[in-house]
Each structure stands twice: as structure tokens, then as C-alpha cells.
Amino acid sequence: MTTLIGKRALVTGASRGIGAAIAKKLAAEGADVAITYEKSADHAAAVVRAIEAYGRRGVAIQADSADVAAVQASIETTVAELGGLDILVNNAGIIRLADVRDISIEDINAILDVNVRGPIVASKAAIPHLKKDGRIITIGSYFADHVPFSMVGVYSASKSALIAFNKGLARELALLDITANLVQPGSIDTDMNPASGPIFDANVKNIPMGRYGVGDDIANAVAFLASPAARYITGTALTVDGGANA
């Protein structure tokens, strides 16, 4: 299907993992896609080549999602390179594992800067460019609703904040026919959380489907929310976790 022909998208933090899968899926659906990356220029270039293989335009923009000016500039670069912006996917995120009593102030700031401030700043910068049927889709986490381990408390708090932000954004933009939705992945097989990793055996016990998801599971949810089929869905959180939070 090509439900996004003529659309222009920006996916933050998309040089690998879930972000890369989202960028490729949006391109497969017909969108031109810009991505941001922090350090992995080679991986970002590979994603751009994959986007271009679908006959779409791809752009890689170096931008640290903890840097306000860089986030703002990435929106303006996307608009300049693609001729506009229709879909913003706030995907960039980081995790630092530590109990609250042990976590450093530097790690707390990093988590909040990237996971909370980053999506807010990107959305604020994108809104003036979005028109009717625009989309803002933010990638949260199933940890926003359920905290199964003590060492993810601060990370979970950052993802819970996105629930409230998404609801407020949806109300703000509804009369403009711009939707705002949240996708909350569960355990997804990525470089950051591989199915071959040391926590798989303990983690998979909490997943009724008995396996990790893959990037395409999240990308498919994003593509649906970006499509005309989801035009009356806004302010919601779609959890894609194999039933872990059931």
C-alpha cells in the first residue's frame, strides 16, 4: 500500500533500531523521509539509501536530541529539504539503568532532556509547518504504565510524562485537524535491547506472546496512525508489547 504519497516526514533518532524501521516503513508507504541521528553517520546514510530505494527522497540530519537548537534546526532543515512537513515522529530516546538512590544527576538530566524536552521542542517547532491532516506521533514505552524493575524508575517517569504531553497536544491541535498520538513499545529486538541479550530470559517471562517484537511491529503502528485511516484517532496511546501490560 502507498497511503502516504505526497507526505513529508521527519523521524528523530532514526539511524538504527525502531527509528530506522519507522523511516523505512513510511517511505514504503510513499512518504519522503528525513531522519536525525546523533553520531552514527554511516548507519544514517544506510537508512537514507533504503528510503531512496523506495523511490522516495531521504535526508539525514545530524542533531543531538538533547540540544534545543539542534532539534529546532532539524525541523527547519526538513522543511527546506523536503518542501514541507506533514508527519513528525518523535522517536529519539535514551535509557540509563540505575536505582534512584544511585543514578547520577547527569543521567537524570540526559534522560529528561532527550525523552521529554526533545519531543516537546520538536513538536513546538513543527506545529507552524503542519497543515490539515498533519500528524505528530511520539514513541513512548510500555514502562510508562508498568514498572517491572527498580532500575527503570527515572526512565519510566520520562515516558509517563509523554502520556500527559500527548493528551494536551491532541486537544490543542484537534480543531486544526492535526492529530497527536503515542505509541508505547514493549520489548523490541534492537541493538539497545537485543533478544540475545542477558536480560532476555528474565524479561520474556512477562510477555504472554513469549517473544520480543521487532522494529516493524512498531513501524506498522506508526504508519497506521500516520495514514488517512486514523484521521479520527487523537490523544490516544497504542501499546505494542505482546501483552506484557495486559
Protein Blocks (a to p, Z undefined) as FASTA:
>chain_A
ZZkgoiacddehilgcjllmmmmmmmmnopacddddfklmmlmmmmmmmmmmnopacddd
dddfklmklmmmmmmmmmmmnopafbdcdfbccdddddfklpcfklmmmmmmmmmmmmmm
mmmmmmmmpcehiacdddddfklmocfbfklmmmmmmmmmmmmmmmmmmmmmmmnopacd
dddddddddfklcfkbmklmmmmmmpmnopacdfklmmmmmmmmmpmklmmgghiacdde
hhmmZZ
